């Protein structure tokens, strides 16, 4: 059972990202402030849920949250500042767009940078421990999946609607055969060394 909150401060937000390990598409973050009395027995780390459950929960979270924000950081910026900094920037942009501004931030994982003067805590596997982080993980995952499904129509040969840009064998075979697109992260190792592309 997920804990309801980490801090005793009334305005605590959870934040998480999706798509850090992908070869294509943005990294997407979400930040969520849930009501103190919010309860849900299904919400969990988005990776533990199937797509149908995530999509149902996305609607519940959007309807019940005090506020939420979802932000993409796109491929060019990822290549410019690296994926860790892009992930943190996406989370910062989410927090900046919350109204009201949180009094405390809980972050999934072990890496974050201070956001203004708001105190924060990094929590390993926080998306499986705290409701607001789990809710953020669901929003980040579902919004990013929607983006990848849309761009699949433009480049169906990469099958992004299925692999969502992750480095599957199928995705890498398509890169080998068709080359890279504007949606690929050029700073990532898109193919194993023996199959290097000239970018």
N, C-alpha and C positions, 0 to 999 in steps of 0.2 A: 504494500500500500504506500503510495507516495505521500510524503509530508506536505502539509498545506503551505508552509512558509519557512524561511530561514531566519529572518530578522523580526524583531518585535516592532519595528517601525511600520506605520500603517501603509506607506506607499512603497512596496517592494516590487521591483520588476525582475523577471527572469529573461535571459537572452541566450540565444543559441544560433548556430549557423548550419547550412546544408551545402554540400557540393565542394568541400575543400579538396577532395582527392580526385575530382573529375578532370578530364582532358579537354572538355569543351563546356561552354556556357558560363554563366556568372556564378559567383559565390553569393549565397542569399542568407540574410540574417533576419531574425525577428526578435522583437522585445514585447513583453506582455505584462501588464499589471492586472491581476485577478482580484475580485472582491475577497475580503478576508473570510467570508463564509462560503466561498466557492468549494464545491465538492463534485467529483466525478470519478467513478470507479473504473472507467475505461482508459482515461488519459494516461499515457506512458511515453517513454522514449519512442520517437517516431519510427525508429528502426525495428521496434518490437511489434509494430502494428501493420496490418495490410492496407492497401491503398483505399479500399472502401471505408474502413474504419477511420483512416486519417482524414478523408474528405468529409465524412459526417462530423468528425470532431472539429474540423476547421470551422464549420458553420456554428457549432456550439460555442467555441472559443470567441469567435468574432461577435457573437450575440451577447455573451455574458461578460466579457472582459471590461474592466474599467476603461482601458484603452490598449491599443496595440499598434505596432508599426512593422512593416516588412520592407526591406530594402535590398536591391541587387547592386553588387559591384561587378562591372563587366570585364571582359577578357583583357582589353587593352590596359586597364588600370591594374589588374592582377599581374600582368607581365611587367608593368612598370615598378610596382612597389612590393611585390611578392605576395604569396597567398596568405601568409599569416597576417601581414599588415592589412591586406584587403579584407580579411575576415573581421578583424578588429574594427576597421573603418566602417564596415557594414553595420556592425553592432552599435557603434557610436552614432551613426546616422539614424538608426532606429530609435535609440534612446532620445536623441535630439528632437524627434518628431512625436514623442509621447506628450500627452496633455491630460493630466498634470505630469510634471517632471518627477521621477521617482526619488525617494529619499535613500534608497539602498538598492544595489544592483547585485544579483547573483548570476554567475556566468558558468556555462558548461565548459569543463576543461580546466587547463592549468595556465593559460596565457591570456592576459588582458592588459590594457593600458588604462590609466586613470581617465575617467570621464569627468572633466571639470572638478568640482569639489565633492562629488557624490561618492560615498564609500562603496566598496564592492568586495565580493568574495568569490574566488574561483573554486569550483567544486568538481572534482573528477567524477565523471559519470553522473553529473547533476541532473541530466534529463531523465534518469531513472529514479531520482530521489525527491525532486521538488516539482510541484504542480506547475508553477509559472515557467520553469525551464522546459518542462515537457511540452507545455502549451506552445512555447516559442519554437521548439524543435518541430512540432507538427505544422505550424504556420510556415516556417522556413522551407520545410520539405515540400509541402503541397504547392506553395507558390512557385518554387523552383521547378517542380515537376510540370506544372502548367506551362511555364516558359519553355522548357525543353520539348514538350509535346507540340507547342506552336511552331518552333523552329524545325522540328522534324518534317513538317510539310514542305519546307524549303529545301531540305537535304535529306530525303528519306533513305538514301543509301547507307547512312550511318546508324539508322534505327534508334534515334534518340528517344523516341516515345517509350522504348523498352529499356534501354541501358542508361538513359538520362545523362549521358556524357561520361560515365565511368569507364575505366580502362578494361573493358571486357575483351576477350579474344575477338569477338565479332567486330567491335568498334575499331580495334587496332588493325584488323584485316582490311576494313573499309578505308582507314587512313592510308595503309600501304597501297591500296588499289586506286583510290580517288584523290589522294593528297589531303591537304589541310584546307579548312574554310575560315571565314572571318570569325567564326564562333570558337575556334580552337585556341587554346592557350599556348602561345608560341614558346613561352619560357619553360614549359613542361616537357618531360621526356615522352614524346608521343608514341615512339616505337622503341623496342629493344635496340641495343647498340648495333646488332648485326643487320638491322633493317632501317638504319638512320635515313631520314629525309633531308634534303637540302632545302632549308627554308629561306 
